[in-house]
Amino acid sequence: MKNEILTQAAPLPIGPYSQGVEENKTMYISGQLPIDMKTGQLGVNIEEQATNCLNNLASILKENGATMNHIVKTTIFMTNLEDFNQVNDIYGSYFSAPYPSRSTVQVASLPKGAQIEIEAIAVIA
């Protein structure tokens, strides 16, 4: 049976979807926008935005007894792949080997004018 994942420690959904869903020890975390939970605003550059997305993922995981090391797959949506190297540097600081599998996709636009959004799948064994 699936259970909704919901925490005030990360941005609440802006539509008819859950922050995440957990079933059979697998967490499916919806794409996290780069909203800074202290200010309620988007980061001003790609580095801040990537950091905010990853911090929001970490907050959702923590509220549900998991860490970033439980993530097995991420998908990164970016509006400009020229920012790929900056995002990689920040992303790499949140994980250790073996790294999660990952896809990175360029999109035309993201909600709220964000430059990046990151979703994740985590397994709690």
N, C-alpha and C positions, 0 to 999 in steps of 0.2 A: 504494500500500500504506500503510495507516495505521500510525503509530508512537505508542507510549505516551509521554506526557509525565509525568515523575516527578522531583520534587526534594525534598530534605530541607528546603529553605528555606521551605516552605509546609506547612500541615497535610496529613498523609497521609490518604487516603480512609478513611472509617469504614464502608465497605460494598464490595460487588462492583462497583466502578467505578474509572475512572482519574482522576487529577487533571486530565488532559486528553488529547486525541488530536490528532495532527498528520497531515494528509494534503494533498498538493498545495499546500504553502505556506500552508495554512489551519490555525489552531490553534483547537480547540474546548475551552475551559477550563470544567471543572465548577464548579458553584456553590461559592464560597469562604465558609466560615463566618468569623465575626469573632474568630478565635483569635489572640491575641498570641503570636508565636513565641518571645518572650523568657520569658514566664511560663507559657505553655500554657493560659491562661485567656481567657474571653470579656472583651471590654471592658465597663466598668461602665455606660456610657450609650450612646446611639445614635451620638454623635459618635465615641467610641472604637471602637465596633463597625464603623461605616462605614469608618473609617481602617484598621482591621485587615483588613477584606475587601479593600480596594483595595491595601494593602501586600502581601497574599498573592498577589493577581493579578499585581502588578508583579514579585514574586519568581519566580513561575512563568515569566512572559514572559522575564525576564532570563536565567534558566537555559537558555533556548532561543533566545537571540540576538535577542530582540524587546523592545520597550518599550510603554508604555501607548499611544503614538501609533499603534501597529499595530492597536489594537482598532477594529473596525468596528461592533460590536453588543454591547450589554450587556443583561442582564435583572436587575432588582433585585427581590428578594422581601423584603417588609417585613411585620411583624406589626401595625404601626400607621402608617397613612398620615398621621397628624397629625405625624409626624416628617419628612415629605417635605422641608420647607424646610431643616432642618438637614443632611439627607443631600445635598441639592442643593448646598449651600455646600461641603461637603467633596469631593463628587464632582467639582465644577467645578475644584477646585484640582489635580486629577490629569490633566486633559486640556486641550488647546488646540484652537481651531477649525481645521479642521472637526471638530466633536464626533462621537463615535460615535452611531449610532442607538440608541434605548433604549426598553425597556418597564419599567414599574414596576407591580408587582402586590402587592396586600395578600393575605396568607395567614393561616390560622388559627394556625399554629405552625410552628416551624422546629426542626431537630435541636439538641440540647443547650440548648434554651431561648433560642437566639439571637433577636435582634430583626431581623436583616437577613442576607441572603445575596446574593452577586452572582456571576453567571456571565458569560462573555465569549466572543466570537469575534474572533480576530485574523488578519490576513492579512499575510504577509511576502512582499513583492514582490521 
